[in-house]
Amino acid sequence: MERLPKLGIPIIIGIVLLIIFVAKSTVTIGSGEAGVLYKTFGGGVVTDEPPLNEGFHLVAPWNRVFVYEVRQQSLEEQMQVLSSNGLEINIDASTWFQPSYANLGSLHREKGEEYIRRLLQPAVRSAARAVVGRYNPEQLYASKREAIQKEILEETQILLQDQYVQVNEVLVRDVSLPDNIKEAIERKLRQEQESLEYEFRLTKATQEAERQRIDAEGKARANEILNASLTPNILKEKGIQATVELAKSNNAKTVVIGSGEGGLPLILGGSN
């Protein structure tokens, strides 16, 4: 009986060591994450095998696992860059990115866990400076935001080519100019709009005057043709036709042949 406490102490120590060993040998990778295995006695970072995917994993206690988020993430950036004429422009942008799953081991070995600060941020800022430097403030303010987004994305992707980071999109949320430049641009845009409205009204007035002139010329020409076609013989013929039609009616009337102007019949005293 006295030997039981002496046996119990090693058993307890063994159980504690076993628990520690098991705890050090298990890794759980969460949803949207992946693990990079580091073998202390086996060449360091494993790059020739796929990363550890989601779920429960057993690893040797002397090895380590570095967990990375592999879902799409967003990097928010507020940058001060220069326009083509040297004015300072503030840009508020978001970059959607994610590490390359298949190359996660290489990313960890070459760039480390702080790859966003070391790699992604400098690339986005450099691309933004290069792109904004191609435009003047008026272009940036008026209509070039979509073009800027596309060009920054393309420049960033070029800079990060073969760097194990995938950039999906760049969104420029705001482009801020100095207040005096902004007011000058807005004033110029208002003046241009007013000028366009004036030109539109002037064009409409010119078109209406031209329409009226053409209409008047058409009417005058029609009258000339009509007058030229109404010869005395035609007028007499029309008068005779009208007289015949009147004579056929049931109304009482007196017709004097040849007594009217130009020899046309004269109708007198028509009554019911």
C-alpha distance (Angstrom), angle and dihedral (degrees) to the residues before:
residue distance angle dihedral
M1 . . .
E2 3.77 . .
R3 3.82 89.3 .
L4 3.84 93.9 59.6
P5 3.82 96.1 76.7
K6 3.80 89.2 48.7
L7 3.83 90.4 53.0
G8 3.79 92.9 43.3
I9 3.79 95.4 61.0
P10 3.85 95.3 59.3
I11 3.80 89.9 44.6
I12 3.80 91.2 53.2
I13 3.80 90.9 46.7
G14 3.81 89.8 49.5
I15 3.81 92.2 50.5
V16 3.81 91.1 49.5
L17 3.80 91.3 49.4
L18 3.80 90.2 48.2
I19 3.79 91.1 51.7
I20 3.80 91.0 49.4
F21 3.80 90.7 47.6
V22 3.80 92.7 50.4
A23 3.81 91.7 45.4
K24 3.78 91.1 51.6
S25 3.80 91.6 46.1
T26 3.81 98.9 54.1
V27 3.79 128.9 75.8
T28 3.80 128.2 -179.1
I29 3.82 116.6 -155.7
G30 3.79 112.7 -155.0
S31 3.79 130.1 -138.1
G32 3.80 113.4 -68.1
E33 3.80 92.0 14.5
A34 3.80 137.9 104.7
G35 3.78 133.0 -165.3
V36 3.79 132.0 -130.0
L37 3.79 112.5 -149.6
Y38 3.80 119.2 -139.0
K39 3.82 114.6 -163.7
T40 3.78 110.2 -155.5
F41 3.81 93.6 -161.9
G42 3.79 98.5 24.6
G43 3.80 110.3 65.7
G44 3.78 102.4 -68.5
V45 3.81 121.3 -105.1
V46 3.78 114.0 31.9
T47 3.82 108.4 -130.1
D48 3.80 102.2 155.5
E49 3.82 94.6 65.5
P50 3.81 131.7 60.3
P51 3.81 115.5 -94.2
L52 3.79 120.4 -100.3
N53 3.79 108.4 -85.8
E54 3.80 130.1 -148.0
G55 3.79 118.3 -51.9
F56 3.81 141.1 40.4
H57 3.81 121.4 -25.8
L58 3.80 136.1 -179.4
V59 3.80 116.6 -142.0
A60 3.75 134.0 169.4
P61 3.83 110.7 -87.7
W62 3.80 92.4 -123.2
N63 3.81 91.9 57.0
R64 3.81 126.7 79.2
V65 3.81 135.3 -142.7
F66 3.81 122.0 -150.0
V67 3.80 112.3 -156.5
Y68 3.83 120.9 -145.8
E69 3.79 130.5 -175.2
V70 3.80 107.2 -121.9
R71 3.81 98.6 -178.5
Q72 3.78 120.9 102.8
Q73 3.78 109.7 -77.7
S74 3.80 134.5 -171.2
L75 3.79 127.2 -127.2
E76 3.81 113.6 -161.0
E77 3.79 114.4 -152.5
Q78 3.81 133.6 -177.5
M79 3.78 108.0 -168.0
Q80 3.80 136.6 -179.2
V81 3.80 111.2 -146.9
L82 3.80 136.5 163.4
S83 3.79 126.4 -111.2
S84 3.81 123.8 -137.2
N85 3.82 91.2 -86.2
G86 3.81 94.5 46.8
L87 3.81 100.6 -100.1
E88 3.80 117.8 143.7
I89 3.81 113.2 -111.9
N90 3.81 125.5 -170.2
I91 3.80 115.6 -144.5
D92 3.79 126.2 -169.2
A93 3.80 109.4 -162.3
S94 3.80 142.2 163.2
T95 3.80 124.2 -147.2
W96 3.79 120.3 -157.7
F97 3.79 111.9 -152.7
Q98 3.79 145.9 147.1
P99 3.80 135.0 -168.2
S100 3.77 117.9 -103.7
Y101 3.80 105.5 -97.9
A102 3.79 95.6 -153.5
N103 3.83 92.1 49.8
L104 3.78 98.5 41.4
G105 3.81 92.6 118.2
S106 3.81 91.8 53.3
L107 3.80 90.7 46.9
H108 3.80 90.4 53.5
R109 3.79 93.7 46.1
E110 3.83 96.9 46.4
K111 3.83 104.1 29.3
G112 3.80 106.5 17.9
E113 3.79 132.2 -148.0
E114 3.82 91.3 -53.3
Y115 3.79 93.0 61.0
I116 3.82 91.0 129.8
R117 3.80 92.4 61.7
R118 3.78 95.8 36.0
L119 3.80 100.1 40.6
L120 3.81 117.1 9.5
Q121 3.81 101.7 44.0
P122 3.83 95.6 49.8
A123 3.81 90.6 47.7
V124 3.83 93.8 51.2
R125 3.80 92.7 46.3
S126 3.79 93.0 47.7
A127 3.81 91.1 49.2
A128 3.82 91.8 48.7
R129 3.82 92.0 51.2
A130 3.79 91.7 49.1
V131 3.81 94.6 48.1
V132 3.81 99.5 42.6
G133 3.80 89.5 47.7
R134 3.82 88.3 67.7
Y135 3.82 94.8 61.8
N136 3.78 136.2 63.4
P137 3.84 120.7 -130.4
E138 3.81 93.9 -100.9
Q139 3.80 91.8 56.2
L140 3.80 91.4 47.1
Y141 3.80 92.0 49.7
A142 3.79 100.2 41.9
S143 3.75 114.6 39.8
K144 3.78 116.7 -24.5
R145 3.82 103.6 88.7
E146 3.81 95.2 103.5
A147 3.79 91.2 46.3
I148 3.81 90.4 49.5
Q149 3.79 91.8 51.1
K150 3.78 92.1 51.3
E151 3.79 94.4 46.0
I152 3.83 94.0 47.2
L153 3.81 89.1 50.7
E154 3.80 92.1 50.3
E155 3.82 92.9 46.0
T156 3.82 91.5 48.7
Q157 3.79 92.5 49.1
I158 3.80 90.1 52.0
L159 3.80 91.8 50.5
L160 3.83 92.1 48.3
Q161 3.78 96.1 44.9
D162 3.83 109.0 135.6
Q163 3.82 90.2 4.2
Y164 3.84 95.4 111.5
V165 3.82 94.6 -115.4
Q166 3.80 123.1 110.4
V167 3.82 116.9 -150.9
N168 3.82 110.6 -159.4
E169 3.80 104.0 177.8
V170 3.80 145.0 -9.4
L171 3.81 117.7 -148.0
V172 3.81 119.4 -166.4
R173 3.81 104.5 -154.4
D174 3.79 98.4 177.5
V175 3.80 141.0 7.5
S176 3.81 112.0 -162.2
L177 3.80 122.4 -164.9
P178 3.82 128.8 -171.0
D179 3.82 109.4 -81.5
N180 3.80 95.4 -115.7
I181 3.82 91.9 50.5
K182 3.79 91.5 46.6
E183 3.82 92.1 51.3
A184 3.81 91.8 47.9
I185 3.81 91.7 50.8
E186 3.80 92.6 47.6
R187 3.82 90.4 49.3
K188 3.80 91.0 50.4
L189 3.80 91.9 48.1
R190 3.83 90.7 51.5
Q191 3.79 91.0 50.5
E192 3.79 91.2 49.3
Q193 3.79 90.3 50.0
E194 3.80 92.0 50.1
S195 3.81 89.9 48.6
L196 3.78 91.4 51.6
E197 3.81 90.7 49.6
Y198 3.83 90.9 50.7
E199 3.80 91.9 48.9
F200 3.79 89.6 49.5
R201 3.82 92.8 51.9
L202 3.82 90.9 45.8
T203 3.79 91.4 50.4
K204 3.81 91.6 49.0
A205 3.83 91.3 50.0
T206 3.82 91.4 48.9
Q207 3.78 91.1 48.8
E208 3.82 91.8 49.7
A209 3.82 91.8 49.5
E210 3.79 90.3 49.7
R211 3.80 90.6 49.0
Q212 3.81 91.6 51.8
R213 3.81 91.3 47.6
I214 3.80 92.2 51.2
D215 3.81 90.8 46.2
A216 3.82 91.9 50.9
E217 3.79 92.1 46.7
G218 3.81 89.4 50.4
K219 3.78 92.7 51.5
A220 3.81 92.1 46.9
R221 3.78 91.3 50.0
A222 3.79 91.3 48.7
N223 3.80 90.6 52.2
E224 3.79 91.1 49.6
I225 3.79 91.2 52.3
L226 3.80 91.7 46.3
N227 3.81 93.2 49.4
A228 3.76 91.3 47.5
S229 3.81 91.1 52.3
L230 3.86 96.6 49.8
T231 3.85 100.8 86.4
P232 3.85 120.9 170.7
N233 3.80 91.6 -106.1
I234 3.81 91.9 52.9
L235 3.81 90.5 48.8
K236 3.81 90.8 51.3
E237 3.79 91.1 49.4
K238 3.80 91.4 50.4
G239 3.81 89.9 48.7
I240 3.80 92.2 51.6
Q241 3.81 91.0 49.4
A242 3.79 90.5 50.6
T243 3.84 91.0 48.6
V244 3.79 91.8 51.6
E245 3.77 91.5 51.0
L246 3.81 91.9 48.9
A247 3.76 91.9 48.3
K248 3.79 90.1 56.6
S249 3.83 92.0 59.1
N250 3.82 121.7 97.7
N251 3.81 94.3 -123.5
A252 3.83 116.9 112.2
K253 3.79 111.4 -111.3
T254 3.82 143.7 151.5
V255 3.81 118.3 -125.2
V256 3.82 118.2 -162.8
I257 3.81 109.2 -164.5
G258 3.78 115.2 -137.5
S259 3.80 97.0 -0.3
G260 3.80 98.5 106.9
E261 3.79 130.0 86.7
G262 3.79 111.5 -66.0
G263 3.82 91.0 11.1
L264 3.81 94.2 -66.8
P265 3.81 120.1 146.4
L266 3.80 115.5 -89.9
I267 3.79 117.6 -138.8
L268 3.82 115.1 -152.0
G269 3.76 135.1 -172.3
G270 3.75 101.6 -1.7
S271 3.86 110.5 -169.8
N272 3.79 140.9 158.2
